[in-house]
Amino acid sequence: SQVADGRKKLYGILLICAINLSHKSVFKQIIKLVEEIQTSKASIQVLADKTVGYIVPIIIGLYPCRR
C-alpha cells in the first residue's frame, strides 16, 4: 500500500520505497504553473503597455500648453 507524507509507525520496522519524485508531485506542478502565469503577460496587458508608451509622452509634451 502507499504511504502519504507525515505518517508515523510506533512499533516495528517500516520499509518505504519512493515511487514518485518530488518534481512530479501535484504541489510542485502547481508551483510551476503559478510561476509560468506570473512571468507571462496577457495579450491585453501587452496592448496596454504599448498604448501607455505612446500616450504618456504625448501628455507630458502637451502639459506646457495647458496655460
Backbone bond lengths (Angstrom), bond angles and torsions (degrees), N, CA, C in turn:
res aa  C-N    CA-C-N  psi(-1)  N-CA   C-N-CA  omega(-1)  CA-C   N-CA-C  phi
1 S - - - 1.455 - - 1.522 109.28 -
2 Q 1.303 116.59 162.29 1.460 121.48 -178.50 1.521 110.48 -87.67
3 V 1.314 115.22 150.84 1.462 122.39 179.11 1.520 108.05 -117.17
4 A 1.325 116.67 126.37 1.458 120.89 177.73 1.525 109.65 -86.35
5 D 1.320 115.95 161.66 1.470 120.32 177.75 1.521 110.76 -60.74
6 G 1.309 115.91 146.40 1.450 121.55 175.09 1.516 114.86 84.22
7 R 1.315 119.06 11.90 1.465 121.65 179.13 1.523 110.27 -81.38
8 K 1.344 116.35 152.84 1.467 122.31 178.78 1.522 109.80 -124.44
9 K 1.312 115.78 144.40 1.462 121.43 171.20 1.518 105.51 -124.89
10 L 1.312 116.68 119.67 1.456 120.64 -174.33 1.525 112.79 -80.44
11 Y 1.324 118.10 -37.06 1.463 120.58 -175.57 1.525 109.83 -133.10
12 G 1.307 116.42 149.18 1.458 121.40 175.31 1.515 112.72 89.59
13 I 1.320 115.01 -169.05 1.460 122.24 -177.18 1.520 108.80 -107.02
14 L 1.302 114.94 139.66 1.457 120.79 178.66 1.522 108.14 -124.07
15 L 1.305 117.09 119.49 1.457 122.55 178.35 1.520 107.81 -106.89
16 I 1.330 115.90 120.20 1.464 121.46 -177.49 1.522 108.44 -119.67
17 C 1.306 116.19 133.49 1.463 122.47 177.58 1.528 107.72 -118.36
18 A 1.331 117.36 124.77 1.467 121.27 179.70 1.525 109.51 -71.94
19 I 1.334 115.40 125.94 1.467 119.60 178.94 1.527 111.65 -108.95
20 N 1.312 117.45 -19.52 1.464 121.87 178.29 1.520 109.05 -126.43
21 L 1.312 115.88 137.56 1.455 120.31 176.93 1.521 109.50 -85.91
22 S 1.324 116.24 158.07 1.462 120.03 -176.04 1.523 112.40 -64.13
23 H 1.338 118.68 -28.71 1.466 118.98 -179.41 1.528 112.06 -73.24
24 K 1.322 117.31 -8.02 1.460 121.31 177.22 1.528 112.11 -102.98
25 S 1.317 118.08 -0.10 1.459 120.63 -175.99 1.530 110.86 -70.81
26 V 1.311 115.99 156.46 1.457 121.69 179.75 1.521 109.90 -62.53
27 F 1.323 117.28 -41.65 1.461 121.55 -179.78 1.523 110.59 -60.58
28 K 1.318 117.09 -44.56 1.466 121.75 179.78 1.528 110.48 -64.47
29 Q 1.329 117.52 -38.36 1.461 121.06 178.47 1.523 111.34 -66.53
30 I 1.331 116.96 -37.19 1.466 120.82 177.35 1.520 109.96 -65.15
31 I 1.329 117.25 -44.14 1.463 121.17 178.62 1.523 110.52 -60.38
32 K 1.324 117.12 -44.08 1.465 121.56 179.84 1.527 110.59 -62.16
33 L 1.326 117.51 -42.44 1.458 121.73 179.52 1.527 111.25 -63.75
34 V 1.324 117.60 -43.62 1.461 121.64 179.02 1.526 110.36 -63.85
35 E 1.334 118.00 -41.16 1.463 121.27 177.94 1.525 111.07 -62.21
36 E 1.321 117.55 -42.08 1.464 121.08 178.74 1.524 111.06 -64.33
37 I 1.313 116.77 -40.50 1.463 120.74 -179.90 1.522 110.64 -66.11
38 Q 1.331 117.01 -41.13 1.456 120.61 -178.46 1.521 112.53 -68.80
39 T 1.317 118.39 -30.22 1.461 120.46 -177.85 1.520 112.86 -87.75
40 S 1.319 118.25 -16.34 1.463 120.22 -179.98 1.524 109.74 -97.32
41 K 1.327 115.18 150.13 1.455 120.10 179.07 1.526 109.37 -106.26
42 A 1.309 115.46 143.53 1.457 120.61 174.57 1.527 108.44 -72.96
43 S 1.311 117.26 154.56 1.466 120.61 -178.12 1.525 111.47 -61.34
44 I 1.324 118.23 -34.78 1.462 120.79 178.11 1.523 110.78 -66.74
45 Q 1.323 117.19 -33.43 1.458 120.53 178.55 1.526 110.53 -69.79
46 V 1.323 117.58 -38.10 1.466 121.37 176.71 1.528 109.41 -62.99
47 L 1.331 117.29 -44.24 1.462 121.56 178.08 1.526 110.91 -62.32
48 A 1.328 117.15 -42.42 1.464 120.91 178.97 1.525 110.92 -63.47
49 D 1.325 117.89 -41.30 1.462 121.06 178.81 1.526 111.22 -62.76
50 K 1.327 117.34 -41.81 1.472 120.76 178.51 1.523 110.83 -65.65
51 T 1.332 116.72 -42.73 1.460 121.28 -179.30 1.520 111.06 -62.97
52 V 1.314 116.81 -44.92 1.465 121.08 178.94 1.523 110.25 -62.68
53 G 1.325 116.92 -34.95 1.465 121.02 178.30 1.517 112.58 -60.74
54 Y 1.332 117.61 -27.83 1.464 121.35 177.54 1.523 112.05 -91.82
55 I 1.317 117.38 -40.67 1.463 121.51 -173.10 1.529 112.33 -70.32
56 V 1.311 118.10 -43.65 1.472 120.89 -176.15 1.526 111.69 -60.01
57 P 1.333 120.48 -48.28 1.476 118.28 177.95 1.531 113.06 -61.71
58 I 1.330 116.97 -34.75 1.466 119.57 178.08 1.519 110.41 -65.44
59 I 1.324 117.33 -44.83 1.470 121.11 179.71 1.522 110.52 -63.43
60 I 1.318 117.00 -43.95 1.471 120.31 178.93 1.526 109.99 -64.27
61 G 1.323 117.31 -38.20 1.465 120.73 178.82 1.513 112.74 -68.49
62 L 1.326 118.20 -34.15 1.463 121.71 -179.04 1.522 113.39 -85.65
63 Y 1.305 118.90 -11.55 1.466 121.47 -176.87 1.529 112.72 -58.38
64 P 1.350 120.39 -42.33 1.473 118.87 178.92 1.530 112.43 -63.57
65 C 1.301 120.04 -22.05 1.465 123.07 -179.54 1.523 112.01 -78.67
66 R 1.293 118.03 -2.91 1.464 123.00 -175.33 1.523 111.68 -67.25
67 R 1.303 118.10 -28.24 1.474 121.55 -175.19 1.454 112.54 -66.64
